[in-house]
């Protein structure tokens, strides 16, 4: 068998094992090769967390910095190198999300985040109505208990999937689904009461 083929009884190809070793010794060409092999997968993980190409590209670069810094901790007993890279990528993406969580929470405290930009021909009255709706949603969200508000914001405002919300908050998937459903129902009830009060109805 050639060195490029898979070694019997191991989880690394000879080529990847050699590349990892060369990277640890500071071989830049070997590092470029590893990055090229795993960029697509890492970018896919990053994109699922941020939802924008430009932000995913930046996060991908950050993840590869983390991978490089962590190379000395990788062992074949950890499993396939590609699996290890995926784990590092997901963990870093989650950490990145958690660091930004407070910023997102502060942003959602601003009613402007919930407002939709009016269409060019929209009347001032329609614009005012839209702004009032945004404020009502804002107030309704703030009134929700934190355990219902946070997953609802991440899913419905930030666009994360249930799996991503579970990973970001460190709670089971079933709990995420339950809290989001409860949060939506409670928010709908609060908005209905607010609209009735605004219209002077009991």
N, C-alpha and C positions, 0 to 999 in steps of 0.2 A: 504493500500500500504506500502511496505517496504521502508526503507530509501534509498535503491539503485535505486528505480524507479524514473521516472521523476515527478517533482512536477507540478500539474496542474496550468497553467497560468504563469509559470516561464520559463526562458530560460536556466537554469542550472539544471542538475540532482542534487539530494540531495548529492550524493557522491562527485561530483566535487565541489559543493558549500562548502561542508565540508572541502575538501582538500585545497581549496583556503584559507579558513579561518585558517586552521591549518598551512599552509605555512606562512601566515602573522604573526603567533605567533612563527615561528621558528622551526616548526616540520620538520625535515629532511626526515623522512619516507614519509610524505605527499608530499614533493617536489619530491622525487624520483618517486613516483607514477604518479604525473602529467607529469613529464618528459617522463616517459615510455609511457604514453598515446599519447603524441603529437610529439615524436621524429620523427616518419616516415614522418609526414606531413612537419615538419620544415626542415628536411633534404632534402625533395623534393624541397622545395622553395629555399633552399641554393644551391642545385646542379644546378638548372636552371640558377642561376646567375654566378656560377664559373666554371661549366662544368667539375670539377675534384672531384673524391671521397675524396681525402685527404683534399683538400681545403674546400669542402662542410662539412666535419666532423668538421673542425676547426671553420667554420662559424656557424654551428649548435650550438656548445658549446657557442660561443659568443652571439648568439641569446637567448639562455636560460638564460644566465647571465642578458641580457636586460629584459627578461620576469620577472625574479625574482625581479629585481630592480623596475619594474613597477607594481608589483602586487597591491600595495596600490591604484593605479589609476584606477584599473578595477572596473566597476560597472555593475550589471546585465542589467541595461538600455542600456549598450553598445552593447548588443546582446549576443549570445552564447559564452561561454568562448573559444571554439575552434576557432571561427571566430576571436575573439580578438587576440588570439595567432598568427593566420595566418597573421593578419594585422601588429602586432609587428614584425613578422619575415620578411615580405616583406619590411617594412620600414627600418629595420636594414640592410637587404641585399642591398637595394638601397643606403643607407648611406655609407655602406662599399664600394660599387662599386664607388660611387662618390669620396670617399677618395683616391681610387686607380687610379682614372681617370688620374690624372696628371702623375703618374708613368707610366701608360700605354702609355700616349701620349709621354713621354720622350723615352720610349722603341721603339715606332714606328718611332721616329725620327732617330733611328739607323738602317741603311740599313741591318745590320746583322739579324734583326728580320724577314725580308722578305725573307731571303735566305733559300733555302732548302738544307739539308745536302746531298752532292753528294753520289750516290750509290758507292759501293766498287769498281766496275769495270769501273767507269765512267772515260772517258779520260780527260786530263787536258784541252783540247779545249772545251769540253762540260761543264766542271766546270766553265771555264771562261765565257762562254756564259750564263750560269745560273746566275752567279754573276752580269753580265751586265744587265740581265733582271730584277733582283731584284733592282738594282740601278735605273733603268728606272721607275719601279713602285714606288719606294720611292720618286723620284723626282716628279712624277706625282701626288702622294698623297699630297706632300707638297705644290704643286701649286694650289690645290683645295681650294675654299673658306672654312673657318672653318665650316660653317653650313652644307656643303656637306661632308667635310672630316670626321668629327667626327662620324656621324652615319654609314658611310661606313666602317670605321675602326672597330667599335664595332660589326657590323654585319658580315662583310666578313673576318676580321682578328681575332677578338676575339670570334666569333661564337655565339653571342647573337641573340635571336629571335627578330622579330620586336616589340613584346610586351615588351620584356625586355629592348630594346633600348629606347622605348617610356618612360618607367618607369625611366630608368637611367637618361635620359636627361630632363625629365619633359615636354615633348611635346606630342601632339596628335598622335595617331597611324597613321592616314592618312598622317600627315606631315612627319613622319619617312619614310613611304613607298615612298612618293614623293621624298624626299631628297636622299634616297638611290638610287632610279632609276636614278635621275638626276646626282648623283655623279658617278655612274657606266658609264653612257654615256659620261660624260665629261672626266673621267679618260681614257676611251677607245680612245676617240678622241686625247687626249694628247699623249698617248702611240703610237698611229698610226703616229702622226706627228714626234715624237721622233725617231721612227724606220725608217721612210722615210729619215729623216735628217741623221741618222747614215749610211744608205745605199746610200746616195748621190742622192736620188730621190726627185723630187719636191713635 
